[in-house]
């Protein structure tokens, strides 16, 4: 009986898997390291004892399968041990500290980086939020050690390979997440072999019928193509040999998912997509690659505009190869990729090649440096992202770039995603340059900031010390770095403005009570903060500046005997005794209302708009009557004596409807030192045209001079200012 039991025990799936793992590891690790991996296996098997996957197999089979995938990439011993142990913290009572004590701090950190979160800060979350937070945590761990993502990708690959027993809805959810996040990450890290597997398995899980139909159709078509493929391949080999080039030539199988994507994007049939014959040529060095390209272009006619040199200008993920499309025999299109053996290795393994061939030269070190730079940018972005879902949205933008190459004035090459603008370029150079840019020169010609970049442009950014990001820029940018930098700057700038305005408002109220903020005891201020449940004085001032708390009431509470008592207002109390002086250029926390467009010299009124600050209206604006009724929320404001700047205002002009009338109006306004921002035709008939014209003026006097000059024109019948 014991002999039978021993035989049954010896053929357990997990035993076969660990034997297979050890066999792979023996090809590149020493025995001591293999023993450490076996020790990790025994510990993980004990920790997962009694746990089974939905397929019915022992749970330990999953982490060992993940380790085998990584061993085939020649991952180092610590990475293999982390793969074997990657679920013990999440699914068993084992702690990170225990792993560190039993194995090493390095292994424990790797396992912790891969571990998925189940509860985040005790807060209830939607599935989307929880998944987003998991990915965000993974990127934080990746920033410390890139092996985390390799373990995670291998983990996801095995999960996809064993989806069979899952409900259809869960299959689709896992497949969608893989296509949205994990496959693009593999692509971004240059790991094409893993990416193609992830994409094919996800496609099969999401659309099983489409996958089956497409797979069968490809198999049938492949048989009909074999003769043409053989003819083209032998012709290419023969011509290369004649040129004394010793290269390998092989037909390239197209990935099922990529075929499907091309069919969807181009709205084309399988026959038109699959009729493209693909080949790879492997050379010994870069010089041979370019020589082989010349031979191929001499053999078959190249299609104009379909050649790409990724050797001189590698992709963002480090991918290098020459791509060209030619018209072959029988008029069929031929795709040719020409690369060195090393480039092919990097194209297949990507960042994994750092561990696979790290002893050969420093090129893999450069590749890893490129990946680390990308991760550093993402970590910077995640710090400024409002939440995990925003981070995921930003990440998706970064993972699907179509690149253009532009030049700096000194000849440097910068890669940008297609559709990127001058602002994106400025932030790609440096965050400070992006924050201070005002315009740019493309090929020595001045262009606006929203200009889109195209291949070969030489871009020079023009900056100014007074410049700062504008919220409108968010409509023009496409890169994650630019978007997050602008949002972060605006958020910090608005906070500083709100604190400054809050201090002015509170000081003004205290002055009416013959006090100054700096003279109030710190203990009393701390008591006030405690009563109002506000963390700091700056937070309180920010709330005042944003209109969330009334400065008069804060001042009243600070001066009453019992700071904890409710505020009592006497009939003699005046909420505003002195007006707030404004310049109209304070920024984001003082806004000039668009309904009446007040300008310097106007009588004005302001009201607190909670969360936004102070909105200033013309005193005669129809909306200001509503403000006045809510006396607890409005305040007297007054223009400063030294206001400078251009302020928009709106005129309603009735003019004779004749040729050149509007041009006459525009030139008259321009002669008086003003600029037209917008013209809107309100009403028009055969004789009279009524226009609403938005123009900029210095103050009320400037506007009066413009209106007086316009009234002198014979074509102007009536002119009035729009005040809301």
C-alpha positions in Angstrom: 0.0 0.0 0.0 2.8 2.4 0.9 4.5 1.6 -2.4 1.4 2.5 -4.3 1.0 5.7 -2.3 4.6 6.6 -3.0 4.0 6.0 -6.7 0.9 8.2 -6.7 2.8 10.8 -4.7 5.7 10.9 -7.2 3.5 11.7 -10.2 1.7 14.7 -8.6 1.5 17.6 -11.1 3.5 19.9 -8.7 6.3 17.3 -8.6 6.5 17.2 -12.3 6.5 21.0 -12.4 9.3 21.4 -9.8 11.4 18.8 -11.7 10.9 20.8 -14.9 11.8 24.0 -13.1 15.0 22.6 -11.7 16.0 21.2 -15.2 15.6 24.7 -16.7 17.5 26.4 -13.8 20.4 23.9 -14.0 21.2 25.5 -17.4 22.3 28.8 -15.9 22.2 28.8 -12.0 24.7 27.1 -9.7 23.5 24.3 -7.4 23.4 26.5 -4.3 21.0 28.9 -6.0 18.8 26.0 -7.2 18.7 24.6 -3.7 17.4 28.0 -2.5 14.7 27.8 -5.1 13.7 24.3 -4.0 13.6 25.5 -0.4 11.3 28.3 -1.5 9.1 25.7 -3.2 8.8 23.5 -0.1 7.9 26.6 2.0 5.3 27.8 -0.5 3.9 24.2 -0.9 3.4 24.0 2.9 1.9 27.5 3.1 -0.6 26.7 0.3 -1.3 23.2 1.6 -5.0 22.4 1.3 -5.6 25.2 -1.2 -6.8 24.4 -4.7 -7.5 26.3 -7.9 -10.9 26.2 -9.5 -9.5 23.7 -12.0 -9.0 21.3 -9.1 -5.2 21.2 -9.1 -3.2 22.0 -6.0 -2.6 25.8 -5.8 1.2 25.4 -5.6 1.1 24.5 -9.3 0.3 28.1 -10.2 3.4 29.8 -8.7 5.7 27.0 -9.9 4.3 27.5 -13.5 5.0 31.2 -13.1 8.5 30.5 -12.0 9.1 28.2 -15.1 8.1 31.0 -17.4 10.6 33.3 -15.8 13.3 30.6 -15.7 12.9 30.3 -19.5 13.8 34.0 -19.5 16.8 33.1 -17.3 15.6 35.2 -14.4 18.0 35.3 -11.4 17.5 33.2 -8.3 15.8 35.9 -6.2 13.3 36.5 -9.0 12.5 32.8 -9.3 12.1 32.5 -5.5 9.8 35.6 -5.5 7.7 33.9 -8.3 7.3 30.7 -6.2 6.3 32.7 -3.1 4.4 35.5 -4.9 0.9 34.6 -3.4 1.9 33.5 0.1 1.4 37.0 1.7 -2.0 37.4 0.1 -3.4 33.9 0.4 -1.8 32.6 3.6 -0.9 33.8 7.1 2.7 34.3 6.1 4.0 37.9 6.6 6.5 39.9 4.7 8.8 39.9 7.8 8.7 36.2 8.0 9.8 35.9 4.3 12.6 38.4 4.9 13.9 36.3 7.8 13.6 32.9 6.0 15.0 34.0 2.7 16.1 37.6 2.2 14.9 41.2 2.3 15.2 41.3 -1.5 12.9 38.4 -2.0 10.4 39.7 0.6 10.3 43.1 -1.2 9.7 41.4 -4.6 6.8 39.3 -3.2 5.3 42.4 -1.5 5.5 44.3 -4.8 3.6 41.6 -6.7 1.0 41.0 -3.9 -2.5 42.3 -4.9 -4.4 44.5 -2.5 -7.7 43.3 -1.2 -8.6 46.1 1.2 -7.2 49.6 0.7 -7.1 51.9 3.8 -10.3 50.3 5.1 -12.4 52.3 2.5 -15.1 50.7 0.4 -14.2 50.7 -3.2 -15.7 49.7 -6.5 -14.0 46.9 -8.5 -12.6 49.5 -10.9 -11.1 51.5 -8.1 -9.6 48.4 -6.4 -8.0 47.2 -9.7 -6.7 50.7 -10.3 -5.1 50.9 -6.9 -3.5 47.4 -7.4 -1.9 48.6 -10.6 -0.8 51.8 -8.9 0.9 49.9 -6.1 2.5 47.6 -8.7 4.1 50.6 -10.4 5.4 51.9 -7.1 7.0 48.5 -6.5 8.4 48.5 -10.1 10.1 51.7 -9.3 12.2 49.9 -6.8 12.8 46.7 -8.8 11.8 46.0 -12.4 11.6 42.2 -11.6 8.2 42.9 -10.0 6.6 43.5 -13.4 8.2 40.4 -14.9 6.8 38.2 -12.1 3.4 40.0 -12.5 3.4 39.5 -16.3 4.3 35.8 -15.9 1.5 35.5 -13.3 -1.0 37.1 -15.6 0.1 34.8 -18.5 -0.5 31.6 -16.5 -3.8 32.9 -15.2 -4.9 33.4 -18.8 -3.7 29.9 -19.8 -5.9 28.4 -17.1 -9.1 30.5 -17.6 -11.0 27.5 -18.8 -13.1 26.9 -15.7 -13.9 30.6 -15.0 -17.4 32.1 -15.7 -17.6 33.9 -19.1 -18.0 37.3 -17.4 -14.9 36.9 -15.3 -12.9 35.7 -18.3 -13.9 38.8 -20.3 -13.0 41.1 -17.3 -9.5 39.5 -16.9 -9.0 39.6 -20.7 -10.0 43.3 -21.0 -7.7 44.3 -18.1 -4.9 42.4 -19.8 -5.4 44.1 -23.1 -5.8 47.5 -21.4 -2.8 47.3 -19.0 -0.6 44.2 -19.0 0.0 43.6 -22.7 0.8 47.3 -23.4 3.2 47.3 -20.4 4.9 44.2 -21.9 5.1 46.1 -25.2 6.4 49.3 -23.5 9.2 47.1 -21.9 10.0 45.5 -25.3 8.8 42.1 -24.3 7.1 41.1 -27.5 7.1 37.4 -27.0 5.1 37.8 -23.7 2.9 40.5 -25.2 1.8 38.3 -28.2 0.9 35.5 -25.8 -1.1 37.8 -23.6 -2.9 39.3 -26.5 -3.8 36.0 -28.2 -5.0 34.4 -24.9 -7.0 37.5 -24.1 -8.6 37.7 -27.5 -9.5 34.0 -27.2 -11.2 34.7 -23.8 -13.1 37.8 -24.9 -14.2 36.5 -28.4 -13.9 32.7 -28.5 -16.0 32.4 -31.6 -14.1 35.1 -33.5 -10.8 33.5 -32.4 -11.8 30.0 -33.5 -13.1 31.3 -36.9 -10.0 33.4 -37.5 -7.6 30.6 -36.4 -9.2 28.1 -38.8 -9.1 30.6 -41.6 -5.5 31.3 -41.1 -4.6 27.6 -41.0 -6.3 27.1 -44.3 -4.7 30.1 -45.9 -1.3 29.1 -44.7 -1.4 25.9 -46.7 -2.1 27.9 -49.9 0.7 30.4 -49.1 3.5 27.9 -48.5 4.6 27.7 -52.1 4.8 31.6 -52.5 6.6 31.9 -49.1 9.2 29.3 -50.1 9.8 31.0 -53.4 10.3 34.4 -51.9 12.5 33.1 -49.1 14.8 31.2 -51.4 15.1 34.2 -53.7 16.0 36.6 -50.9 18.6 34.1 -49.5 20.2 33.7 -53.0 20.5 37.4 -53.6 22.0 38.0 -50.1 24.6 35.3 -50.8 25.5 36.9 -54.1 26.2 40.1 -52.2 28.4 38.2 -49.8 26.0 38.7 -46.9 25.6 35.8 -44.6 22.2 36.3 -43.1 19.4 34.1 -41.8 16.0 34.5 -43.5 12.7 33.2 -42.1 9.0 33.7 -42.8 7.2 35.5 -40.0 3.9 34.2 -38.6 1.5 37.0 -37.9 -0.1 37.2 -34.5 -3.8 36.3 -34.5 -4.7 39.3 -32.4 -2.7 41.7 -34.6 -4.5 40.3 -37.7 -7.9 40.9 -35.9 -6.8 44.5 -34.9 -5.9 45.3 -38.5 -9.2 43.9 -39.8 -11.1 46.1 -37.3 -9.0 49.3 -37.8 -8.9 49.1 -41.6 -12.3 47.5 -41.9 -10.7 45.0 -44.2 -11.3 41.3 -44.9 -8.9 38.6 -43.8 -7.7 37.9 -47.3 -6.5 41.5 -47.8 -4.7 41.5 -44.5 -3.3 38.0 -44.7 -2.1 38.5 -48.3 0.8 40.4 -46.9 3.8 38.1 -46.7 6.2 38.8 -43.8 9.9 37.9 -43.5 12.7 38.6 -41.1 16.4 38.9 -42.0 18.9 38.4 -39.2 22.4 39.9 -39.7 25.6 39.8 -37.7 26.0 43.6 -37.4 24.4 47.0 -38.1 26.4 47.6 -41.2 25.2 44.3 -42.7 21.6 45.3 -41.9 21.8 48.4 -44.1 23.6 46.5 -46.8 20.9 43.9 -46.7 18.3 46.6 -47.0 20.0 47.9 -50.2 20.0 44.3 -51.7 16.3 43.9 -50.9 15.3 47.2 -52.4 17.2 46.3 -55.5 15.5 42.9 -55.6 11.9 44.1 -55.1 10.3 47.6 -55.6 9.8 49.4 -52.3 6.5 51.2 -51.6 7.1 54.9 -51.0 6.6 56.1 -47.5 6.6 52.6 -46.0 10.2 52.5 -44.8 11.0 53.0 -41.1 14.5 53.1 -39.6 14.2 52.0 -35.9 17.9 51.3 -35.7 18.9 54.9 -36.0 15.8 56.0 -34.1 14.8 53.2 -31.7 11.2 53.1 -30.4 10.6 54.3 -26.8 10.8 50.7 -25.6 14.3 50.2 -27.1 13.1 48.2 -30.1 15.5 48.3 -33.1 14.9 47.1 -36.6 14.6 48.2 -40.2 11.1 47.9 -41.6 10.2 48.1 -45.3 7.3 47.0 -47.5 7.9 45.9 -51.1 5.9 44.7 -54.1 7.0 41.1 -54.6 6.4 38.5 -57.2 2.8 38.1 -58.4 2.2 41.7 -57.1 1.9 40.6 -53.5 3.1 43.0 -50.7 6.1 41.8 -48.7 6.9 43.1 -45.2 10.6 42.8 -44.4 12.2 43.3 -40.9 16.0 43.5 -40.9 17.8 43.3 -37.6 20.9 41.9 -35.8 20.6 38.7 -33.7 21.1 40.9 -30.6 18.3 43.2 -31.7 16.0 40.3 -32.2 16.9 39.0 -28.7 16.0 42.4 -27.2 12.8 42.6 -29.3 11.6 39.3 -27.9 12.8 39.6 -24.3 12.9 43.3 -23.8 13.8 44.2 -20.2 14.1 40.5 -19.4 17.3 40.5 -21.5 19.0 42.4 -18.7 19.0 39.2 -16.7 19.2 36.9 -19.7 22.4 38.3 -21.2 23.7 40.9 -18.7 27.2 39.6 -18.8 27.8 40.2 -22.5 27.9 44.0 -22.9 26.4 47.2 -21.6 23.5 47.5 -24.2 21.1 45.8 -21.9 22.1 48.2 -19.2 21.1 51.1 -21.5 17.8 49.3 -22.2 17.1 49.0 -18.4 18.1 52.7 -18.0 15.4 53.5 -20.6 12.8 51.5 -18.8 13.8 53.0 -15.4 13.4 56.5 -16.9 9.9 55.6 -18.1 9.1 54.3 -14.6 10.4 57.4 -13.0 8.1 59.5 -15.1 5.2 57.4 -14.2 6.0 57.6 -10.5 6.2 61.3 -10.8 2.8 61.3 -12.5 1.2 59.0 -9.9 2.2 61.5 -7.1 0.2 64.2 -8.7 -2.8 62.1 -9.9 -5.9 62.8 -7.9 -6.8 59.1 -7.4 -5.9 55.7 -8.8 -8.5 55.9 -11.6 -7.0 59.1 -12.9 -3.6 57.4 -12.7 -4.9 54.5 -14.8 -6.3 56.9 -17.4 -3.0 58.7 -17.6 -1.2 55.3 -17.8 -3.3 54.2 -20.8 -2.5 57.4 -22.6 1.2 56.7 -22.1 1.0 53.0 -23.1 -0.5 53.7 -26.6 1.8 56.2 -28.2 2.3 56.6 -32.0 5.6 58.4 -32.2 6.9 61.4 -34.1 10.5 62.6 -33.9 11.3 66.3 -33.5 14.6 68.1 -33.1 15.9 70.6 -30.5 17.7 73.7 -31.8 21.0 71.9 -31.0 20.1 68.9 -33.1 18.9 66.6 -30.3 16.1 64.1 -31.1 13.0 63.9 -28.9 10.3 61.3 -29.4 6.7 62.5 -28.9 3.4 60.7 -29.3 1.5 61.6 -32.4 -0.8 64.5 -31.8 1.5 66.1 -29.3 1.7 69.9 -29.2 4.4 72.5 -28.5 3.3 72.4 -24.8 3.9 68.6 -24.7 7.4 69.2 -26.2 8.2 71.9 -23.6 7.3 69.6 -20.7 9.2 66.8 -22.3 12.4 69.0 -22.2 11.9 70.0 -18.6 8.9 70.8 -16.3 10.2 74.3 -15.6 10.4 75.1 -19.3 6.8 73.8 -19.7 5.6 76.0 -16.8 7.2 79.1 -18.3 6.6 78.7 -22.0 4.8 81.5 -23.9 5.3 80.6 -27.6 7.7 78.7 -29.8 9.5 78.7 -33.2 9.1 75.8 -35.5 11.8 75.9 -38.2 12.5 79.5 -37.1 8.9 80.6 -37.6 6.7 81.8 -34.7 3.8 79.4 -33.9 1.1 79.2 -31.2 1.5 76.8 -28.3 -1.3 74.5 -29.5 0.5 73.7 -32.8 0.7 70.0 -33.3 4.2 68.4 -33.9 5.1 66.6 -37.1 8.2 64.5 -38.0 11.3 66.4 -38.7 10.3 69.7 -37.1 13.0 71.7 -35.2 11.3 73.2 -32.2 12.6 76.1 -30.0 10.6 77.0 -26.9 10.3 80.7 -25.9 9.9 81.2 -22.2 9.2 84.2 -19.9 9.8 84.6 -16.2 6.2 85.8 -15.6 4.5 83.0 -17.5 2.6 80.2 -15.8 0.4 77.3 -17.0 -3.1 78.0 -18.1 -6.1 75.7 -17.5 -6.9 75.9 -21.2 -3.7 74.1 -22.0 -5.3 70.9 -20.8 -7.4 71.0 -24.0 -4.2 70.9 -26.1 -1.9 68.4 -24.4 -1.7 64.7 -25.1 1.2 63.5 -22.9 0.7 62.3 -19.4 3.7 64.3 -18.1 2.4 67.6 -19.5 -1.2 67.0 -18.2 -0.2 66.0 -14.7 2.4 68.9 -14.5 -0.2 71.5 -15.5 -2.8 70.1 -13.1 -0.3 70.0 -10.2 0.9 73.6 -10.9 -2.7 74.9 -11.1 -3.7 73.1 -7.9 -0.7 74.5 -6.0 -1.1 78.0 -7.5 -4.8 78.2 -6.7 -4.0 77.0 -3.1 -1.4 79.8 -2.7 -3.7 82.4 -4.2 -6.5 81.3 -1.9 -4.3 81.5 1.2 -3.1 85.0 0.2 -6.7 86.2 -0.5 -8.0 84.6 2.7 -5.3 86.4 4.7 -6.3 89.8 3.1 -10.0 89.2 3.8 -9.4 88.2 7.4 -7.0 91.1 8.1 -9.5 93.6 6.6 -12.2 92.3 9.0 -9.9 92.4 12.0 -8.9 96.0 11.2 -12.5 97.1 11.5 -12.2 95.6 15.1 -8.9 97.5 15.6 -6.9 94.3 15.6 -4.1 92.6 13.5 -3.7 88.9 12.9 -0.1 88.9 13.9 -1.1 90.4 17.3 -3.5 87.6 18.2 -2.1 85.0 20.6 -1.1 81.7 19.1 -3.0 79.8 21.8 -6.2 81.6 20.8 -5.6 80.7 17.1 -4.9 77.1 18.0 -8.1 77.0 20.0 -10.1 78.4 17.0 -8.6 75.8 14.7 -9.6 73.1 17.2 -13.2 74.4 17.5 -13.5 74.6 13.7 -11.8 71.3 13.2 -9.3 72.7 10.7 -5.7 71.2 10.6 -3.8 74.5 10.2 -4.0 78.3 9.9 -3.2 78.0 6.2 -6.1 75.6 5.7 -8.4 78.1 7.4 -7.1 80.9 5.3 -7.5 78.8 2.1 -11.2 78.1 3.1 -11.8 81.8 3.5 -10.2 82.6 0.2 -12.2 79.9 -1.6 -15.4 81.3 0.0 -16.1 78.2 2.2 -15.9 80.3 5.4 -16.9 83.9 5.9 -14.0 86.2 7.1 -16.4 88.4 9.2 -17.6 85.4 11.2 -14.0 84.1 11.8 -12.9 87.6 13.0 -15.9 87.8 15.3 -15.2 84.4 16.8 -11.5 85.4 17.3 -12.5 88.5 19.3 -15.3 87.2 21.5 -14.5 86.3 25.1 -15.5 82.6 24.8 -14.1 81.2 21.5 -16.2 78.1 21.9 -19.5 80.0 22.2 -21.8 80.5 19.2 -21.4 83.8 17.4 -23.8 86.6 18.3 -24.4 89.4 15.9 -25.8 92.7 17.1 -28.0 95.0 15.0 -25.1 97.4 14.9 -22.7 94.9 13.4 -21.9 95.6 9.8 -20.6 92.6 7.8 -18.6 94.9 5.5 -17.2 98.2 6.7 -14.4 98.7 4.3 -14.3 97.5 0.7 -11.8 94.9 -0.5 -9.4 96.4 -3.0 -8.8 94.3 -6.1 -6.7 94.7 -9.3 -8.6 92.2 -11.4 -5.5 90.2 -12.1 -5.3 88.2 -8.9 -5.7 84.9 -10.8 -7.9 81.9 -10.0 -9.6 83.0 -6.8 -11.0 86.3 -8.0 -13.1 86.0 -11.1 -14.6 88.8 -13.2 -18.2 87.7 -14.1 -18.7 87.0 -17.8 -22.4 88.1 -17.7 -21.5 91.8 -17.1 -17.8 91.9 -17.6 -16.8 94.7 -15.1 -13.9 96.9 -15.9 -11.8 99.4 -13.8 -13.9 102.4 -13.0 -17.2 100.5 -12.7 -19.0 100.2 -9.4 -18.7 96.6 -8.5 -19.9 94.0 -6.0 -18.5 90.6 -5.1 -19.8 87.4 -3.6 -18.3 84.3 -2.2 -18.8 81.3 -4.4 -17.9 78.3 -2.2 -14.9 76.4 -3.5 -14.1 78.9 -6.2 -13.4 82.2 -4.3 -14.8 85.7 -5.1 -16.9 86.4 -8.2 -17.0 90.2 -9.1 -20.1 91.7 -10.9 -21.0 95.1 -12.1 -23.2 96.8 -9.5 -26.0 97.2 -12.1 -25.8 93.6 -13.3 -29.1 91.8 -13.1 -27.4 88.9 -11.3 -26.0 91.3 -8.6 -29.5 91.9 -7.3 -29.7 88.2 -6.3 -26.3 88.6 -4.6 -27.4 91.6 -2.6 -30.3 89.7 -1.1 -27.9 87.1 0.3 -26.1 89.6 2.6 -24.2 87.0 4.4 -22.4 85.9 1.2 -21.6 89.3 -0.5 -18.9 91.9 0.1 -18.1 95.4 -1.1 -15.2 95.4 -3.5 -13.4 98.4 -5.1 -10.9 98.8 -7.9 -7.4 99.6 -7.0 -6.1 103.1 -8.1 -3.2 101.5 -10.0 -5.0 98.9 -12.0 -3.1 97.9 -15.2 -4.0 95.4 -17.8 -6.5 94.7 -20.6 -10.1 93.8 -19.5 -12.8 92.2 -21.7 -16.1 94.0 -22.1 -19.0 93.7 -24.5 -20.7 96.1 -26.8 -24.0 95.8 -28.7 -23.7 97.7 -32.0 -26.5 98.3 -34.6 -24.9 99.1 -38.0 -26.0 99.6 -41.6 -25.7 96.2 -43.3 -23.3 97.2 -46.1 -20.1 95.9 -47.6 -17.0 96.6 -45.4 -19.1 97.8 -42.4 -17.6 95.4 -39.9 -14.1 96.0 -41.2 -14.6 99.7 -40.5 -15.7 99.0 -37.0 -12.7 96.7 -36.4 -10.2 99.2 -37.7 -11.7 102.0 -35.6 -11.5 99.9 -32.5 -7.9 98.9 -33.3 -6.9 102.6 -33.8 -8.0 103.4 -30.3 -5.6 100.8 -28.8 -8.1 98.0 -28.3 -8.3 94.4 -29.5 -11.4 92.5 -30.6 -11.7 89.1 -29.0 -15.0 87.9 -30.5 -17.8 89.0 -32.8 -21.2 87.5 -32.8 -24.0 88.5 -35.2 -27.2 88.6 -33.1 -29.7 89.8 -35.8 -29.4 90.7 -39.4 -31.7 91.8 -42.2 -31.3 93.6 -45.5 -30.7 97.0 -43.9 -29.5 96.6 -40.3 -27.0 94.2 -38.7 -26.8 93.8 -34.9 -23.4 92.6 -33.6 -22.2 91.7 -30.1 -18.5 92.6 -30.0 -16.2 91.5 -27.2 -13.1 93.8 -27.0 -10.4 94.6 -24.4 -10.0 98.0 -22.7 -7.8 99.5 -20.0 -10.6 101.0 -18.0 -14.0 102.8 -18.2 -12.4 106.0 -19.7 -10.8 104.0 -22.4 -14.1 102.4 -23.3 -15.9 105.8 -23.3 -13.4 107.1 -25.9 -13.9 104.0 -28.1 -17.7 104.3 -27.9 -17.6 108.1 -28.7 -15.5 107.5 -31.8 -17.7 104.6 -33.0 -20.8 106.9 -32.6 -19.2 109.3 -35.0 -19.2 106.7 -37.8 -22.1 107.2 -40.2 -22.7 103.4 -40.4 -23.3 103.1 -36.6 -27.0 103.6 -35.7 -26.9 102.6 -32.0 -24.2 101.5 -29.5 -24.7 100.3 -25.9 -22.6 98.4 -23.4 -23.8 95.0 -22.2 -23.9 94.9 -18.4 -25.6 91.6 -17.9 
